[in-house]
Amino acid sequence: MKEIIKKVRHCHKILTRARIKGNNVDTGFLVKDTIFTIYVEITAFINSVVLIKYVLDHVQRGIEFSKCIFVFGVIILLNLLSMIAETYRDNVMRTKHIHLLAKDISKDFYLKLEKLNYQEQFNSKTKDISMFAYYNAAMAFYNSETIVSTYIGYAVAFIINFVTVVLYGGLMGLIILLLFLAITIWIQKIVVKVNNIEFIYMLKKNSLNRRFRYYKDSIFLNKHSNQVLKVEYAFDFFLSKYKDIIEEQKQEDIRKNKESFWYKVLKSHLFSLLYHVIYFVCFSYKLIVLKTLSIGKFWACYRACLDVFGNNVINYFGVMQQATQYIEQIYMFFDIQDEDDKVKKIGIDANSNFEIVFENVAFSYPGKGRKVLKDINLKISKGESIVLLGENGAGKSTVLLLLYRLLKPTEGKILLNGIDIAAYDLKQYRNLLNIMFQDFKLYPYSLASNIILQNMYENERDLIMEKVKEA
């Protein structure tokens, strides 16, 4: 029990941080969502417990069925109003909120990408984390909010139904409730195991999906890569690699299902079987043998007892734990330290003279033993034009990536006016440089947009035309 309480506190701490984002996007959403959820739960209780009990008790006492027509009309009206409220909540309020969240989080996501160190951003671990955040962040933040409103609604329903069972079922009803509450709490251990299995599987599949999309988008459906597929044997080669990923996905599915099979049986089916057997044996005895229970009370106890456990108020812990796992994984991406976070950066006077010096610079890519660059010493003065010559793989592009601070030297320093370039404000530093990368990419926008890569280029039209003529 102590372990569960400790985990609940941890989950609430993580989810509270996530809810701040939703509150900033739409301050009133959580309150409105909670009100609608409580209304739906109370309406369901009135319909399925109170009014149906009323009808059954009157029928048992021999009152004409026609006198219950009004009650049926109330049931239909309440159901209609409940459906309207639930549809409005799910299809209007919640849909609007998740779109607002997605818009806001997408902006944060791309701003984070802009600040991330290039070298860090494209290692496989960060790519998996960033892809997970990209596809799951909005829904995870949304779930962290709706868990609260859903739980409050369920808590209200739980209290009402619990009191109903005790009032109509007496001591036997109370004993059954306490027994199944204890079983439900015990089942949370199984829920946690199933959630952990599902989460580990999802992380593994996230990596597989990234590779899967690479073959689909960058090989088979890419205009330029597709040319290579026409070459003899090339198609079979890529197809075999693609099939390997599909086979790996299948094996992961099988492994996950085998690992979680019995846990899911215990969690879902065993509890339901125990509940129905114990309830019907105990309350049928009171109804048929002792005759101390009316048909209406028998039904009211059954529905109320079912709603106590069917609405997952105790299972809230399992849902909360699963939501926390998603949020923690997303914050792994947003909490990656930005390149300029570590120390206060130096500003740059764009009008000053500049001298760039490479001092004993060496570089090797992560996971590669061989150094692409070794003991590079180079001085570039203002007004000087230089050309770097070398074979493919000699490190010419790497020199430019180091200079532009997309990569960091493994050894040595790059100095600007005698100061390590890492000490300068990144944005100000890059504004000093214009760089044209060797990998050409034409974007599906106007020629002017491709040249200047800005939305507003009307004031730059003369400059753009001048550069086009020069080219």
C-alpha positions in Angstrom: 0.0 0.0 0.0 2.9 2.4 0.8 4.4 1.7 -2.5 1.1 2.6 -4.3 0.8 5.8 -2.3 4.4 6.8 -3.2 3.7 6.1 -6.9 0.4 8.1 -6.7 2.3 11.1 -5.3 5.0 10.8 -8.0 2.3 10.6 -10.8 0.4 13.6 -9.5 3.7 15.6 -9.4 4.4 14.8 -13.1 0.8 15.2 -14.3 0.5 18.6 -12.5 3.4 19.9 -14.5 1.7 18.7 -17.7 -1.7 20.3 -16.7 -0.1 23.7 -16.5 0.4 23.6 -20.3 -3.3 22.9 -20.8 -4.4 25.6 -18.3 -2.3 28.2 -20.2 -3.9 27.2 -23.5 -7.5 27.2 -22.2 -8.0 28.3 -18.6 -11.6 27.2 -18.2 -11.5 23.8 -20.0 -10.9 21.6 -16.9 -13.8 23.2 -15.0 -16.2 22.9 -17.9 -15.1 19.4 -18.7 -15.6 18.4 -15.0 -19.1 19.9 -14.8 -20.2 18.0 -18.0 -18.7 14.7 -16.7 -20.4 15.0 -13.3 -23.7 15.7 -15.1 -23.3 12.7 -17.3 -22.5 10.4 -14.3 -25.4 11.7 -12.2 -27.9 11.4 -15.1 -26.7 7.8 -15.6 -27.3 7.0 -11.9 -30.8 8.5 -11.9 -31.7 6.6 -15.1 -30.2 3.2 -14.5 -30.7 3.0 -10.7 -33.4 5.2 -9.3 -36.0 5.3 -12.1 -35.6 1.6 -13.1 -35.9 0.6 -9.5 -39.1 2.7 -9.3 -40.6 0.9 -12.3 -39.7 -2.6 -11.1 -41.0 -2.0 -7.6 -44.3 -0.7 -8.9 -44.7 -3.7 -11.3 -43.9 -6.1 -8.5 -46.7 -4.6 -6.4 -49.2 -5.2 -9.2 -49.6 -1.5 -10.2 -50.7 -1.1 -13.9 -47.8 -0.8 -16.3 -49.4 2.1 -18.0 -48.9 4.3 -14.9 -45.1 3.9 -15.5 -45.3 5.5 -18.9 -44.4 8.9 -17.5 -41.3 7.5 -15.8 -40.2 6.0 -19.1 -40.7 9.4 -20.7 -38.4 11.0 -18.1 -35.8 8.2 -18.7 -35.9 8.9 -22.5 -35.6 12.7 -21.9 -32.7 12.3 -19.4 -30.9 9.9 -21.8 -31.4 12.4 -24.7 -30.0 15.3 -22.6 -27.1 13.2 -21.4 -26.3 12.1 -25.0 -26.3 15.8 -26.1 -24.1 16.8 -23.2 -21.7 13.9 -23.7 -21.5 14.6 -27.5 -20.9 18.3 -27.0 -18.2 17.5 -24.4 -16.4 15.0 -26.6 -16.9 16.4 -30.1 -16.8 20.2 -29.4 -15.1 21.1 -26.1 -12.5 18.3 -26.1 -11.8 18.4 -29.8 -11.3 22.2 -29.7 -9.0 21.8 -26.7 -6.8 19.1 -28.2 -6.3 21.2 -31.3 -5.3 24.2 -29.2 -2.9 21.9 -27.3 -1.5 20.4 -30.5 -0.9 23.9 -32.0 0.8 25.2 -28.9 2.9 22.1 -28.3 3.9 21.9 -31.9 5.3 25.4 -31.6 7.2 24.4 -28.5 8.5 21.2 -30.3 9.9 23.1 -33.3 11.4 25.8 -31.1 13.1 23.1 -29.1 14.5 21.5 -32.3 15.9 24.9 -33.3 17.8 25.1 -30.0 19.0 21.5 -29.9 22.6 20.8 -30.7 22.7 19.4 -34.2 25.0 16.5 -33.2 22.8 15.6 -30.3 19.6 15.9 -32.3 20.5 13.2 -34.9 21.8 10.4 -32.7 19.4 7.4 -32.8 18.3 7.8 -29.1 17.3 11.5 -29.5 15.6 10.8 -32.8 13.4 8.1 -31.1 12.6 10.5 -28.2 11.8 13.4 -30.5 9.6 11.2 -32.7 7.7 10.0 -29.7 7.2 13.6 -28.5 6.1 14.7 -32.0 3.4 12.0 -32.3 2.2 11.7 -28.7 2.7 15.0 -26.9 -0.7 16.6 -27.6 -2.7 13.5 -26.7 -0.6 12.9 -23.6 -1.0 16.4 -22.3 -4.7 16.2 -23.1 -5.1 12.9 -21.3 -3.4 14.4 -18.2 -6.2 16.9 -18.0 -9.2 14.7 -18.8 -8.0 12.2 -16.2 -8.8 14.8 -13.6 -12.3 15.6 -14.8 -13.1 11.9 -15.5 -11.8 11.0 -12.0 -13.9 13.7 -10.3 -17.0 12.5 -12.2 -16.3 8.9 -11.3 -15.7 9.9 -7.6 -19.1 11.5 -7.4 -20.7 8.5 -9.0 -18.7 6.2 -6.7 -20.0 7.9 -3.6 -23.6 7.9 -4.8 -23.5 4.3 -5.9 -21.7 3.2 -2.7 -24.3 4.8 -0.5 -27.1 3.2 -2.6 -25.7 -0.3 -2.2 -25.3 0.1 1.6 -28.8 1.6 1.9 -30.6 -1.1 -0.1 -28.2 -4.1 0.4 -27.5 -3.6 4.1 -24.6 -5.3 5.8 -24.3 -7.8 2.9 -24.0 -5.0 0.4 -21.3 -3.3 2.5 -19.3 -6.5 2.9 -19.4 -7.2 -0.9 -18.3 -3.6 -1.6 -15.4 -3.8 0.8 -14.4 -7.2 -0.5 -14.2 -6.1 -4.1 -12.6 -2.8 -3.2 -9.8 -4.9 -1.6 -9.6 -7.1 -4.7 -9.5 -4.0 -7.0 -6.6 -2.5 -5.0 -4.7 -5.8 -5.3 -5.4 -5.9 -9.0 -3.6 -2.6 -9.4 -0.3 -4.6 -9.1 -1.4 -6.5 -12.2 -2.5 -3.2 -13.9 1.0 -1.8 -13.3 2.7 -4.9 -14.8 0.5 -4.7 -17.9 1.1 -1.0 -18.3 4.9 -1.5 -18.0 4.8 -4.3 -20.6 2.7 -2.1 -23.0 4.9 0.9 -22.5 8.2 -1.0 -23.1 6.6 -2.5 -26.2 5.5 0.9 -27.4 9.0 2.4 -27.0 10.4 -0.5 -29.0 7.8 -0.1 -31.7 8.5 3.6 -31.9 12.0 2.8 -32.9 10.8 0.2 -35.4 8.2 2.6 -36.9 11.0 5.2 -37.5 12.9 2.7 -39.5 9.7 1.5 -41.2 8.9 5.1 -42.3 12.4 5.5 -43.6 12.0 2.7 -46.1 8.5 3.7 -47.1 9.1 7.5 -47.4 12.8 7.7 -48.3 13.3 4.6 -50.4 10.1 3.2 -52.0 8.1 6.5 -52.4 11.0 8.9 -52.9 11.3 10.2 -56.5 15.1 10.1 -56.6 15.6 7.0 -54.5 13.0 5.1 -56.6 15.3 5.4 -59.6 17.8 3.2 -57.9 15.1 0.6 -57.4 14.9 0.1 -61.1 18.5 -1.1 -61.1 18.8 -4.9 -61.2 18.9 -6.6 -57.7 18.5 -3.2 -55.9 14.7 -3.6 -55.4 15.1 -7.1 -53.9 17.9 -5.8 -51.6 15.7 -3.0 -50.2 12.6 -5.2 -50.0 14.5 -7.8 -48.0 15.6 -5.1 -45.5 12.0 -3.8 -45.3 10.7 -7.4 -44.7 13.2 -7.8 -41.8 11.6 -4.8 -40.1 8.1 -6.2 -40.6 9.3 -9.6 -39.2 10.8 -7.8 -36.2 7.5 -5.9 -35.6 5.7 -9.2 -35.7 8.0 -10.8 -33.2 7.6 -7.9 -30.8 3.8 -8.2 -31.1 4.0 -11.9 -30.2 6.4 -11.3 -27.3 4.3 -8.6 -25.8 1.1 -10.6 -26.1 2.7 -13.7 -24.6 4.1 -11.7 -21.7 0.8 -9.9 -20.9 -1.7 -12.6 -21.7 -2.3 -14.0 -18.2 -2.1 -10.6 -16.6 -4.9 -9.4 -18.9 -7.0 -12.5 -18.2 -6.7 -11.9 -14.4 -7.3 -8.1 -14.7 -10.3 -8.3 -17.0 -12.1 -11.6 -16.9 -11.4 -13.1 -13.5 -12.5 -10.0 -11.6 -15.8 -9.8 -13.6 -16.5 -13.5 -13.1 -15.9 -13.3 -9.3 -18.0 -10.2 -9.0 -21.0 -11.6 -10.8 -20.9 -15.0 -9.1 -20.6 -13.6 -5.6 -23.2 -10.9 -6.2 -25.9 -13.1 -7.7 -25.4 -15.9 -5.1 -25.6 -13.5 -2.1 -28.4 -11.2 -3.4 -30.4 -13.9 -5.0 -30.5 -15.6 -1.6 -31.9 -12.4 -0.1 -34.4 -12.0 -2.9 -35.7 -15.6 -3.4 -35.1 -17.4 0.0 -35.3 -14.7 2.6 -37.6 -12.4 0.6 -36.1 -9.4 2.3 -35.2 -7.7 -1.0 -37.5 -6.4 -3.7 -36.8 -6.8 -7.4 -36.3 -3.1 -7.7 -33.7 -3.1 -4.8 -32.1 -6.2 -6.3 -31.6 -4.3 -9.6 -30.6 -1.0 -7.9 -27.9 -2.8 -5.9 -26.7 -4.6 -9.0 -26.4 -1.5 -11.1 -24.9 0.6 -8.3 -22.4 -2.1 -7.4 -21.5 -2.6 -11.0 -21.0 1.2 -11.5 -18.8 1.3 -8.4 -16.3 -1.0 -10.1 -17.3 -0.5 -13.8 -16.4 3.2 -13.8 -12.8 2.4 -12.8 -12.6 4.8 -9.9 -10.0 2.6 -8.2 -8.4 1.8 -11.5 -7.6 5.5 -11.7 -4.2 4.7 -10.4 -3.4 2.4 -13.4 -4.6 5.0 -15.9 -2.7 7.7 -14.1 0.5 5.6 -14.0 0.2 5.0 -17.8 -0.3 8.7 -18.5 2.7 9.5 -16.3 4.9 7.2 -18.4 4.0 9.0 -21.6 4.5 12.5 -20.0 7.9 11.5 -18.6 9.0 10.2 -22.0 7.9 13.5 -23.6 9.7 15.6 -21.1 12.8 13.6 -21.7 12.8 15.5 -25.1 11.8 18.9 -23.8 14.3 18.6 -20.9 17.3 17.9 -23.1 19.7 20.8 -22.4 19.9 23.4 -25.1 23.2 24.3 -26.6 23.2 27.8 -25.0 21.8 26.7 -21.6 25.0 25.9 -19.8 26.8 29.3 -19.4 26.0 33.0 -20.1 26.9 33.7 -23.7 29.0 36.7 -25.0 27.4 39.1 -27.4 28.9 40.0 -30.8 29.5 43.4 -32.5 28.6 42.6 -36.1 30.7 45.7 -37.3 34.0 44.6 -35.8 36.8 42.9 -37.7 36.9 39.2 -37.5 39.6 36.5 -37.4 38.8 32.8 -37.2 41.5 30.4 -36.0 41.4 26.6 -35.8 43.8 25.4 -33.1 44.7 21.7 -33.2 41.1 20.8 -34.0 40.2 17.1 -34.3 36.8 15.5 -34.7 35.4 12.0 -34.8 31.7 11.1 -35.1 30.1 9.4 -32.1 30.5 5.7 -32.1 33.3 5.9 -34.8 36.9 5.3 -33.7 38.5 7.0 -36.7 39.1 10.7 -36.6 37.6 12.5 -39.6 39.9 15.5 -38.8 43.1 15.5 -36.8 45.4 18.4 -35.8 43.8 21.0 -38.1 45.4 24.4 -37.7 43.9 27.2 -39.9 43.6 31.0 -39.8 41.0 32.9 -41.8 41.4 36.7 -41.8 38.8 39.3 -42.9 38.7 39.7 -46.7 40.5 36.5 -47.3 39.2 33.8 -49.8 40.2 30.2 -49.2 39.4 26.9 -50.8 39.5 23.5 -49.1 40.5 20.6 -51.4 40.4 17.0 -50.5 39.0 13.5 -51.4 35.5 12.4 -50.5 35.4 11.8 -46.7 38.5 13.9 -46.1 36.5 16.2 -43.8 35.9 19.3 -45.9 32.1 19.5 -45.0 32.9 18.7 -41.4 35.1 21.8 -41.2 32.1 23.9 -42.2 29.8 22.1 -39.8 32.3 22.8 -37.0 32.6 26.4 -38.0 28.8 26.8 -38.0 28.6 25.1 -34.6 26.5 22.2 -35.9 29.2 19.9 -34.5 31.6 20.4 -31.6 35.4 19.6 -31.9 36.4 16.4 -30.2 39.8 18.0 -29.5 41.2 21.6 -29.8 39.3 24.9 -30.2 37.9 27.2 -32.9 38.5 30.8 -32.0 36.8 34.0 -33.1 38.9 37.0 -32.3 40.8 34.9 -29.7 37.6 33.6 -28.0 36.2 30.1 -28.3 33.2 30.3 -30.6 31.2 28.2 -28.1 31.3 31.2 -25.7 29.3 33.4 -28.1 25.5 33.7 -28.3 24.6 31.1 -30.8 22.0 33.1 -32.8 24.2 36.2 -33.0 27.2 34.0 -34.0 25.3 32.3 -36.8 24.0 35.6 -38.1 27.6 36.5 -39.0 27.8 33.5 -41.4 26.1 32.6 -44.6 26.4 28.9 -45.5 25.3 26.9 -48.5 25.2 23.1 -47.8 26.2 20.6 -50.5 22.9 18.6 -50.1 20.6 20.5 -52.5 16.9 20.6 -51.6 14.3 22.4 -53.6 11.2 23.1 -51.5 7.6 23.2 -53.0 7.3 27.0 -52.7 8.0 30.0 -54.9 11.5 30.6 -56.3 11.8 33.7 -54.1 10.9 31.7 -51.0 13.4 29.0 -51.9 16.2 31.7 -52.2 15.5 33.7 -49.1 13.6 31.1 -46.9 11.3 33.8 -45.4 7.6 34.5 -45.7 8.1 38.3 -46.1 10.3 38.9 -49.1 8.7 41.9 -50.9 11.2 44.3 -49.6 14.0 42.0 -50.7 12.8 41.5 -54.3 15.5 43.6 -56.0 18.2 41.8 -54.0 16.7 38.4 -54.9 16.6 39.3 -58.6 20.2 40.5 -58.5 21.3 37.2 -57.0 19.3 35.2 -59.5 21.0 37.0 -62.4 24.4 36.4 -60.7 23.7 32.7 -60.4 
